[in-house]
């Protein structure tokens, strides 16, 4: 699995965990889900920057 796909998967996993936390009232799962979403989004942004720099060099 590519880095981009893995990062998106992490973001989706975070959304699912947050939704489960919302449904059950589990604040820890809600917080963990939000954190995983942010982590995945940040990694995706880093990949985009890396790709942009690679394209500028070429």
N, CA, C and O atoms as a Tripos MOL2 file, in Angstrom:
@<TRIPOS>MOLECULE
protein
  232   231    58     0     0
PROTEIN
NO_CHARGES

@<TRIPOS>ATOM
      1 N           0.8540   -1.1730    0.0000 N.3       1 UNK1
      2 CA          0.0000    0.0000    0.0000 C.3       1 UNK1
      3 C           0.9000    1.2360    0.0000 C.2       1 UNK1
      4 O           1.8890    1.3030    0.7300 O.2       1 UNK1
      5 N           0.5390    2.2020   -0.8250 N.am      2 UNK2
      6 CA          1.3460    3.4110   -0.9110 C.3       2 UNK2
      7 C           1.1430    4.2630    0.3350 C.2       2 UNK2
      8 O           0.1850    4.0760    1.0860 O.2       2 UNK2
      9 N           2.0680    5.2060    0.5390 N.am      3 UNK3
     10 CA          1.9600    6.1070    1.6840 C.3       3 UNK3
     11 C           0.6510    6.8790    1.6510 C.2       3 UNK3
     12 O          -0.0120    7.0370    2.6760 O.2       3 UNK3
     13 N           0.2840    7.3580    0.4730 N.am      4 UNK4
     14 CA         -0.9390    8.1410    0.3380 C.3       4 UNK4
     15 C          -2.1560    7.3180    0.7270 C.2       4 UNK4
     16 O          -3.0230    7.8030    1.4540 O.2       4 UNK4
     17 N          -2.2340    6.0920    0.2590 N.am      5 UNK5
     18 CA         -3.3610    5.2180    0.5940 C.3       5 UNK5
     19 C          -3.3720    4.8980    2.0850 C.2       5 UNK5
     20 O          -4.4310    4.8700    2.7110 O.2       5 UNK5
     21 N          -2.2190    4.6630    2.6380 N.am      6 UNK6
     22 CA         -2.1240    4.3800    4.0710 C.3       6 UNK6
     23 C          -2.5660    5.5640    4.9130 C.2       6 UNK6
     24 O          -3.2260    5.3980    5.9390 O.2       6 UNK6
     25 N          -2.1960    6.7630    4.4720 N.am      7 UNK7
     26 CA         -2.5890    7.9660    5.1970 C.3       7 UNK7
     27 C          -4.0980    8.1750    5.1250 C.2       7 UNK7
     28 O          -4.7320    8.5440    6.1140 O.2       7 UNK7
     29 N          -4.6610    7.9350    3.9520 N.am      8 UNK8
     30 CA         -6.1170    8.0770    3.7780 C.3       8 UNK8
     31 C          -6.8350    7.0200    4.6250 C.2       8 UNK8
     32 O          -7.8690    7.3020    5.2300 O.2       8 UNK8
     33 N          -6.2890    5.8200    4.6640 N.am      9 UNK9
     34 CA         -6.8860    4.7570    5.4690 C.3       9 UNK9
     35 C          -6.8760    5.1320    6.9490 C.2       9 UNK9
     36 O          -7.8350    4.8590    7.6710 O.2       9 UNK9
     37 N          -5.7950    5.7540    7.3930 N.am     10 UNK10
     38 CA         -5.7030    6.1890    8.7880 C.3      10 UNK10
     39 C          -6.7610    7.2540    9.0900 C.2      10 UNK10
     40 O          -7.3740    7.2540   10.1570 O.2      10 UNK10
     41 N          -6.9590    8.1460    8.1420 N.am     11 UNK11
     42 CA         -7.9710    9.1860    8.3110 C.3      11 UNK11
     43 C          -9.3800    8.5700    8.3840 C.2      11 UNK11
     44 O         -10.1910    8.9660    9.2210 O.2      11 UNK11
     45 N          -9.6560    7.6130    7.5130 N.am     12 UNK12
     46 CA        -10.9630    6.9460    7.5000 C.3      12 UNK12
     47 C         -11.1720    6.1510    8.7950 C.2      12 UNK12
     48 O         -12.2650    6.1480    9.3620 O.2      12 UNK12
     49 N         -10.1310    5.4910    9.2460 N.am     13 UNK13
     50 CA        -10.2060    4.7410   10.5040 C.3      13 UNK13
     51 C         -10.5360    5.6920   11.6500 C.2      13 UNK13
     52 O         -11.3170    5.3540   12.5400 O.2      13 UNK13
     53 N          -9.9360    6.8820   11.6250 N.am     14 UNK14
     54 CA        -10.2150    7.8710   12.6580 C.3      14 UNK14
     55 C         -11.6580    8.3370   12.6230 C.2      14 UNK14
     56 O         -12.2790    8.5270   13.6690 O.2      14 UNK14
     57 N         -12.1970    8.5220   11.4190 N.am     15 UNK15
     58 CA        -13.6070    8.9260   11.2940 C.3      15 UNK15
     59 C         -14.5220    7.8500   11.8650 C.2      15 UNK15
     60 O         -15.4950    8.1530   12.5560 O.2      15 UNK15
     61 N         -14.2040    6.5990   11.5730 N.am     16 UNK16
     62 CA        -15.0230    5.4920   12.0770 C.3      16 UNK16
     63 C         -14.9470    5.4200   13.5990 C.2      16 UNK16
     64 O         -15.9620    5.2190   14.2660 O.2      16 UNK16
     65 N         -13.7570    5.5820   14.1410 N.am     17 UNK17
     66 CA        -13.5890    5.5200   15.5880 C.3      17 UNK17
     67 C         -14.3300    6.6730   16.2680 C.2      17 UNK17
     68 O         -14.9620    6.4900   17.3090 O.2      17 UNK17
     69 N         -14.2440    7.8610   15.6690 N.am     18 UNK18
     70 CA        -14.9550    9.0100   16.2300 C.3      18 UNK18
     71 C         -16.4730    8.7660   16.1880 C.2      18 UNK18
     72 O         -17.1720    9.0570   17.1580 O.2      18 UNK18
     73 N         -16.9740    8.2390   15.0790 N.am     19 UNK19
     74 CA        -18.4050    7.9610   14.9460 C.3      19 UNK19
     75 C         -18.8570    6.9290   15.9780 C.2      19 UNK19
     76 O         -19.9270    7.0630   16.5720 O.2      19 UNK19
     77 N         -18.0440    5.9100   16.1830 N.am     20 UNK20
     78 CA        -18.3680    4.8970   17.1860 C.3      20 UNK20
     79 C         -18.3700    5.5230   18.5770 C.2      20 UNK20
     80 O         -19.2290    5.2150   19.4040 O.2      20 UNK20
     81 N         -17.4160    6.3900   18.8250 N.am     21 UNK21
     82 CA        -17.3710    7.0940   20.1060 C.3      21 UNK21
     83 C         -18.5930    7.9710   20.3040 C.2      21 UNK21
     84 O         -19.1430    8.0410   21.4030 O.2      21 UNK21
     85 N         -19.0230    8.6460   19.2330 N.am     22 UNK22
     86 CA        -20.2250    9.4760   19.3130 C.3      22 UNK22
     87 C         -21.4520    8.6210   19.5980 C.2      22 UNK22
     88 O         -22.3070    9.0010   20.3980 O.2      22 UNK22
     89 N         -21.5380    7.4700   18.9440 N.am     23 UNK23
     90 CA        -22.7000    6.5960   19.0870 C.3      23 UNK23
     91 C         -22.7890    5.9820   20.4840 C.2      23 UNK23
     92 O         -23.8800    5.7520   21.0040 O.2      23 UNK23
     93 N         -21.6310    5.7210   21.0790 N.am     24 UNK24
     94 CA        -21.6210    5.0650   22.3890 C.3      24 UNK24
     95 C         -21.3950    6.0340   23.5390 C.2      24 UNK24
     96 O         -21.4980    5.6570   24.7060 O.2      24 UNK24
     97 N         -21.0870    7.2900   23.2080 N.am     25 UNK25
     98 CA        -20.8040    8.2770   24.2530 C.3      25 UNK25
     99 C         -19.4150    8.1160   24.8590 C.2      25 UNK25
    100 O         -19.1430    8.6260   25.9450 O.2      25 UNK25
    101 N         -18.5380    7.4050   24.1530 N.am     26 UNK26
    102 CA        -17.1830    7.1650   24.6400 C.3      26 UNK26
    103 C         -16.2850    8.3210   24.2030 C.2      26 UNK26
    104 O         -15.8910    8.4100   23.0400 O.2      26 UNK26
    105 N         -15.9720    9.1980   25.1470 N.am     27 UNK27
    106 CA        -15.1800   10.3870   24.8350 C.3      27 UNK27
    107 C         -13.7510   10.0510   24.4210 C.2      27 UNK27
    108 O         -13.1550   10.7700   23.6190 O.2      27 UNK27
    109 N         -13.2000    8.9730   24.9560 N.am     28 UNK28
    110 CA        -11.8370    8.5810   24.6000 C.3      28 UNK28
    111 C         -11.7700    8.1890   23.1270 C.2      28 UNK28
    112 O         -10.8420    8.5870   22.4220 O.2      28 UNK28
    113 N         -12.7360    7.4190   22.6620 N.am     29 UNK29
    114 CA        -12.7550    7.0230   21.2460 C.3      29 UNK29
    115 C         -12.9730    8.2310   20.3530 C.2      29 UNK29
    116 O         -12.3970    8.3240   19.2690 O.2      29 UNK29
    117 N         -13.8060    9.1550   20.8100 N.am     30 UNK30
    118 CA        -14.0360   10.3820   20.0370 C.3      30 UNK30
    119 C         -12.7190   11.1350   19.8620 C.2      30 UNK30
    120 O         -12.3780   11.5540   18.7560 O.2      30 UNK30
    121 N         -11.9880   11.3020   20.9530 N.am     31 UNK31
    122 CA        -10.7190   12.0360   20.9160 C.3      31 UNK31
    123 C          -9.6770   11.2980   20.0790 C.2      31 UNK31
    124 O          -8.9640   11.9110   19.2840 O.2      31 UNK31
    125 N          -9.5940    9.9870   20.2610 N.am     32 UNK32
    126 CA         -8.6320    9.2000   19.4860 C.3      32 UNK32
    127 C          -8.9620    9.2630   17.9960 C.2      32 UNK32
    128 O          -8.0650    9.3610   17.1590 O.2      32 UNK32
    129 N         -10.2490    9.2060   17.6730 N.am     33 UNK33
    130 CA        -10.6690    9.2870   16.2770 C.3      33 UNK33
    131 C         -10.2830   10.6130   15.6540 C.2      33 UNK33
    132 O          -9.7780   10.6540   14.5320 O.2      33 UNK33
    133 N         -10.5210   11.6980   16.3770 N.am     34 UNK34
    134 CA        -10.1510   13.0220   15.8690 C.3      34 UNK34
    135 C          -8.6390   13.1240   15.6880 C.2      34 UNK34
    136 O          -8.1660   13.6980   14.7070 O.2      34 UNK34
    137 N          -7.8850   12.5670   16.6300 N.am     35 UNK35
    138 CA         -6.4240   12.6060   16.5350 C.3      35 UNK35
    139 C          -5.9280   11.8080   15.3270 C.2      35 UNK35
    140 O          -5.0220   12.2480   14.6190 O.2      35 UNK35
    141 N          -6.5230   10.6360   15.0940 N.am     36 UNK36
    142 CA         -6.1130    9.8190   13.9430 C.3      36 UNK36
    143 C          -6.4510   10.5200   12.6290 C.2      36 UNK36
    144 O          -5.6860   10.4480   11.6680 O.2      36 UNK36
    145 N          -7.5870   11.1920   12.5910 N.am     37 UNK37
    146 CA         -7.9550   11.9400   11.3870 C.3      37 UNK37
    147 C          -6.9400   13.0470   11.1240 C.2      37 UNK37
    148 O          -6.5000   13.2340    9.9890 O.2      37 UNK37
    149 N          -6.5740   13.7690   12.1560 N.am     38 UNK38
    150 CA         -5.6180   14.8670   12.0050 C.3      38 UNK38
    151 C          -4.2530   14.3390   11.5710 C.2      38 UNK38
    152 O          -3.5900   14.9280   10.7170 O.2      38 UNK38
    153 N          -3.8490   13.2360   12.1630 N.am     39 UNK39
    154 CA         -2.5600   12.6280   11.8160 C.3      39 UNK39
    155 C          -2.5360   12.2020   10.3480 C.2      39 UNK39
    156 O          -1.5610   12.4520    9.6400 O.2      39 UNK39
    157 N          -3.6100   11.5590    9.8980 N.am     40 UNK40
    158 CA         -3.6960   11.1270    8.5060 C.3      40 UNK40
    159 C          -3.7060   12.3050    7.5500 C.2      40 UNK40
    160 O          -3.0490   12.2680    6.5100 O.2      40 UNK40
    161 N          -4.4510   13.3550    7.8960 N.am     41 UNK41
    162 CA         -4.5210   14.5440    7.0480 C.3      41 UNK41
    163 C          -3.1640   15.2390    6.9770 C.2      41 UNK41
    164 O          -2.7630   15.7100    5.9130 O.2      41 UNK41
    165 N          -2.4640   15.3060    8.0950 N.am     42 UNK42
    166 CA         -1.1450   15.9400    8.1160 C.3      42 UNK42
    167 C          -0.1510   15.1550    7.2660 C.2      42 UNK42
    168 O           0.6490   15.7400    6.5370 O.2      42 UNK42
    169 N          -0.2050   13.8500    7.3630 N.am     43 UNK43
    170 CA          0.6900   13.0220    6.5450 C.3      43 UNK43
    171 C           0.3800   13.1920    5.0570 C.2      43 UNK43
    172 O           1.2900   13.2300    4.2290 O.2      43 UNK43
    173 N          -0.9190   13.2950    4.7200 N.am     44 UNK44
    174 CA         -1.2890   13.5060    3.3180 C.3      44 UNK44
    175 C          -0.7530   14.8390    2.8160 C.2      44 UNK44
    176 O          -0.2700   14.9360    1.6870 O.2      44 UNK44
    177 N          -0.8390   15.8580    3.6520 N.am     45 UNK45
    178 CA         -0.3220   17.1730    3.2700 C.3      45 UNK45
    179 C           1.1810   17.0920    3.0380 C.2      45 UNK45
    180 O           1.6990   17.6910    2.0950 O.2      45 UNK45
    181 N           1.8760   16.3600    3.8890 N.am     46 UNK46
    182 CA          3.3150   16.1800    3.7220 C.3      46 UNK46
    183 C           3.6480   15.4790    2.4120 C.2      46 UNK46
    184 O           4.6190   15.8360    1.7440 O.2      46 UNK46
    185 N           2.8520   14.4910    2.0450 N.am     47 UNK47
    186 CA          3.0630   13.7860    0.7770 C.3      47 UNK47
    187 C           2.8520   14.7320   -0.4080 C.2      47 UNK47
    188 O           3.5900   14.6750   -1.3910 O.2      47 UNK47
    189 N           1.8490   15.5970   -0.3110 N.am     48 UNK48
    190 CA          1.5930   16.5580   -1.3910 C.3      48 UNK48
    191 C           2.7530   17.5210   -1.5460 C.2      48 UNK48
    192 O           3.1380   17.8500   -2.6680 O.2      48 UNK48
    193 N           3.3140   17.9770   -0.4360 N.am     49 UNK49
    194 CA          4.4720   18.8740   -0.4870 C.3      49 UNK49
    195 C           5.6540   18.1510   -1.1150 C.2      49 UNK49
    196 O           6.3570   18.7050   -1.9600 O.2      49 UNK49
    197 N           5.8640   16.9140   -0.6960 N.am     50 UNK50
    198 CA          6.9640   16.1200   -1.2450 C.3      50 UNK50
    199 C           6.8230   15.9660   -2.7530 C.2      50 UNK50
    200 O           7.7960   16.1040   -3.4940 O.2      50 UNK50
    201 N           5.5880   15.6770   -3.2060 N.am     51 UNK51
    202 CA          5.3290   15.5220   -4.6410 C.3      51 UNK51
    203 C           5.5510   16.8370   -5.3820 C.2      51 UNK51
    204 O           6.0970   16.8470   -6.4850 O.2      51 UNK51
    205 N           5.1290   17.9480   -4.7750 N.am     52 UNK52
    206 CA          5.2910   19.2540   -5.4130 C.3      52 UNK52
    207 C           6.7590   19.5940   -5.5630 C.2      52 UNK52
    208 O           7.1710   20.1070   -6.6030 O.2      52 UNK52
    209 N           7.5540   19.3170   -4.5440 N.am     53 UNK53
    210 CA          8.9980   19.5850   -4.6140 C.3      53 UNK53
    211 C           9.6380   18.6990   -5.6760 C.2      53 UNK53
    212 O          10.5080   19.1460   -6.4240 O.2      53 UNK53
    213 N           9.2100   17.4540   -5.7380 N.am     54 UNK54
    214 CA          9.7530   16.5310   -6.7420 C.3      54 UNK54
    215 C           9.4420   17.0370   -8.1430 C.2      54 UNK54
    216 O          10.2940   16.9590   -9.0280 O.2      54 UNK54
    217 N           8.2190   17.5600   -8.3610 N.am     55 UNK55
    218 CA          7.8310   18.0790   -9.6730 C.3      55 UNK55
    219 C           8.6030   19.3440  -10.0280 C.2      55 UNK55
    220 O           8.9140   19.5630  -11.1990 O.2      55 UNK55
    221 N           8.9140   20.1700   -9.0510 N.am     56 UNK56
    222 CA          9.6860   21.3900   -9.3210 C.3      56 UNK56
    223 C          11.1070   21.0500   -9.7250 C.2      56 UNK56
    224 O          11.6860   21.7030  -10.5940 O.2      56 UNK56
    225 N          11.6680   20.0330   -9.0990 N.am     57 UNK57
    226 CA         13.0370   19.6250   -9.4270 C.3      57 UNK57
    227 C          13.1280   19.0790  -10.8420 C.2      57 UNK57
    228 O          14.1570   19.2280  -11.5010 O.2      57 UNK57
    229 N          12.0610   18.4490  -11.3140 N.am     58 UNK58
    230 CA         12.0730   17.8550  -12.6590 C.3      58 UNK58
    231 C          11.7700   18.9320  -13.6150 C.2      58 UNK58
    232 O          11.7200   18.6910  -14.8210 O.2      58 UNK58
@<TRIPOS>BOND
     1     1     2 1
     2     2     3 1
     3     3     4 2
     4     3     5 am
     5     5     6 1
     6     6     7 1
     7     7     8 2
     8     7     9 am
     9     9    10 1
    10    10    11 1
    11    11    12 2
    12    11    13 am
    13    13    14 1
    14    14    15 1
    15    15    16 2
    16    15    17 am
    17    17    18 1
    18    18    19 1
    19    19    20 2
    20    19    21 am
    21    21    22 1
    22    22    23 1
    23    23    24 2
    24    23    25 am
    25    25    26 1
    26    26    27 1
    27    27    28 2
    28    27    29 am
    29    29    30 1
    30    30    31 1
    31    31    32 2
    32    31    33 am
    33    33    34 1
    34    34    35 1
    35    35    36 2
    36    35    37 am
    37    37    38 1
    38    38    39 1
    39    39    40 2
    40    39    41 am
    41    41    42 1
    42    42    43 1
    43    43    44 2
    44    43    45 am
    45    45    46 1
    46    46    47 1
    47    47    48 2
    48    47    49 am
    49    49    50 1
    50    50    51 1
    51    51    52 2
    52    51    53 am
    53    53    54 1
    54    54    55 1
    55    55    56 2
    56    55    57 am
    57    57    58 1
    58    58    59 1
    59    59    60 2
    60    59    61 am
    61    61    62 1
    62    62    63 1
    63    63    64 2
    64    63    65 am
    65    65    66 1
    66    66    67 1
    67    67    68 2
    68    67    69 am
    69    69    70 1
    70    70    71 1
    71    71    72 2
    72    71    73 am
    73    73    74 1
    74    74    75 1
    75    75    76 2
    76    75    77 am
    77    77    78 1
    78    78    79 1
    79    79    80 2
    80    79    81 am
    81    81    82 1
    82    82    83 1
    83    83    84 2
    84    83    85 am
    85    85    86 1
    86    86    87 1
    87    87    88 2
    88    87    89 am
    89    89    90 1
    90    90    91 1
    91    91    92 2
    92    91    93 am
    93    93    94 1
    94    94    95 1
    95    95    96 2
    96    95    97 am
    97    97    98 1
    98    98    99 1
    99    99   100 2
   100    99   101 am
   101   101   102 1
   102   102   103 1
   103   103   104 2
   104   103   105 am
   105   105   106 1
   106   106   107 1
   107   107   108 2
   108   107   109 am
   109   109   110 1
   110   110   111 1
   111   111   112 2
   112   111   113 am
   113   113   114 1
   114   114   115 1
   115   115   116 2
   116   115   117 am
   117   117   118 1
   118   118   119 1
   119   119   120 2
   120   119   121 am
   121   121   122 1
   122   122   123 1
   123   123   124 2
   124   123   125 am
   125   125   126 1
   126   126   127 1
   127   127   128 2
   128   127   129 am
   129   129   130 1
   130   130   131 1
   131   131   132 2
   132   131   133 am
   133   133   134 1
   134   134   135 1
   135   135   136 2
   136   135   137 am
   137   137   138 1
   138   138   139 1
   139   139   140 2
   140   139   141 am
   141   141   142 1
   142   142   143 1
   143   143   144 2
   144   143   145 am
   145   145   146 1
   146   146   147 1
   147   147   148 2
   148   147   149 am
   149   149   150 1
   150   150   151 1
   151   151   152 2
   152   151   153 am
   153   153   154 1
   154   154   155 1
   155   155   156 2
   156   155   157 am
   157   157   158 1
   158   158   159 1
   159   159   160 2
   160   159   161 am
   161   161   162 1
   162   162   163 1
   163   163   164 2
   164   163   165 am
   165   165   166 1
   166   166   167 1
   167   167   168 2
   168   167   169 am
   169   169   170 1
   170   170   171 1
   171   171   172 2
   172   171   173 am
   173   173   174 1
   174   174   175 1
   175   175   176 2
   176   175   177 am
   177   177   178 1
   178   178   179 1
   179   179   180 2
   180   179   181 am
   181   181   182 1
   182   182   183 1
   183   183   184 2
   184   183   185 am
   185   185   186 1
   186   186   187 1
   187   187   188 2
   188   187   189 am
   189   189   190 1
   190   190   191 1
   191   191   192 2
   192   191   193 am
   193   193   194 1
   194   194   195 1
   195   195   196 2
   196   195   197 am
   197   197   198 1
   198   198   199 1
   199   199   200 2
   200   199   201 am
   201   201   202 1
   202   202   203 1
   203   203   204 2
   204   203   205 am
   205   205   206 1
   206   206   207 1
   207   207   208 2
   208   207   209 am
   209   209   210 1
   210   210   211 1
   211   211   212 2
   212   211   213 am
   213   213   214 1
   214   214   215 1
   215   215   216 2
   216   215   217 am
   217   217   218 1
   218   218   219 1
   219   219   220 2
   220   219   221 am
   221   221   222 1
   222   222   223 1
   223   223   224 2
   224   223   225 am
   225   225   226 1
   226   226   227 1
   227   227   228 2
   228   227   229 am
   229   229   230 1
   230   230   231 1
   231   231   232 2
@<TRIPOS>SUBSTRUCTURE
     1 UNK1         2 RESIDUE 1 A UNK
     2 UNK2         6 RESIDUE 1 A UNK
     3 UNK3        10 RESIDUE 1 A UNK
     4 UNK4        14 RESIDUE 1 A UNK
     5 UNK5        18 RESIDUE 1 A UNK
     6 UNK6        22 RESIDUE 1 A UNK
     7 UNK7        26 RESIDUE 1 A UNK
     8 UNK8        30 RESIDUE 1 A UNK
     9 UNK9        34 RESIDUE 1 A UNK
    10 UNK10       38 RESIDUE 1 A UNK
    11 UNK11       42 RESIDUE 1 A UNK
    12 UNK12       46 RESIDUE 1 A UNK
    13 UNK13       50 RESIDUE 1 A UNK
    14 UNK14       54 RESIDUE 1 A UNK
    15 UNK15       58 RESIDUE 1 A UNK
    16 UNK16       62 RESIDUE 1 A UNK
    17 UNK17       66 RESIDUE 1 A UNK
    18 UNK18       70 RESIDUE 1 A UNK
    19 UNK19       74 RESIDUE 1 A UNK
    20 UNK20       78 RESIDUE 1 A UNK
    21 UNK21       82 RESIDUE 1 A UNK
    22 UNK22       86 RESIDUE 1 A UNK
    23 UNK23       90 RESIDUE 1 A UNK
    24 UNK24       94 RESIDUE 1 A UNK
    25 UNK25       98 RESIDUE 1 A UNK
    26 UNK26      102 RESIDUE 1 A UNK
    27 UNK27      106 RESIDUE 1 A UNK
    28 UNK28      110 RESIDUE 1 A UNK
    29 UNK29      114 RESIDUE 1 A UNK
    30 UNK30      118 RESIDUE 1 A UNK
    31 UNK31      122 RESIDUE 1 A UNK
    32 UNK32      126 RESIDUE 1 A UNK
    33 UNK33      130 RESIDUE 1 A UNK
    34 UNK34      134 RESIDUE 1 A UNK
    35 UNK35      138 RESIDUE 1 A UNK
    36 UNK36      142 RESIDUE 1 A UNK
    37 UNK37      146 RESIDUE 1 A UNK
    38 UNK38      150 RESIDUE 1 A UNK
    39 UNK39      154 RESIDUE 1 A UNK
    40 UNK40      158 RESIDUE 1 A UNK
    41 UNK41      162 RESIDUE 1 A UNK
    42 UNK42      166 RESIDUE 1 A UNK
    43 UNK43      170 RESIDUE 1 A UNK
    44 UNK44      174 RESIDUE 1 A UNK
    45 UNK45      178 RESIDUE 1 A UNK
    46 UNK46      182 RESIDUE 1 A UNK
    47 UNK47      186 RESIDUE 1 A UNK
    48 UNK48      190 RESIDUE 1 A UNK
    49 UNK49      194 RESIDUE 1 A UNK
    50 UNK50      198 RESIDUE 1 A UNK
    51 UNK51      202 RESIDUE 1 A UNK
    52 UNK52      206 RESIDUE 1 A UNK
    53 UNK53      210 RESIDUE 1 A UNK
    54 UNK54      214 RESIDUE 1 A UNK
    55 UNK55      218 RESIDUE 1 A UNK
    56 UNK56      222 RESIDUE 1 A UNK
    57 UNK57      226 RESIDUE 1 A UNK
    58 UNK58      230 RESIDUE 1 A UNK
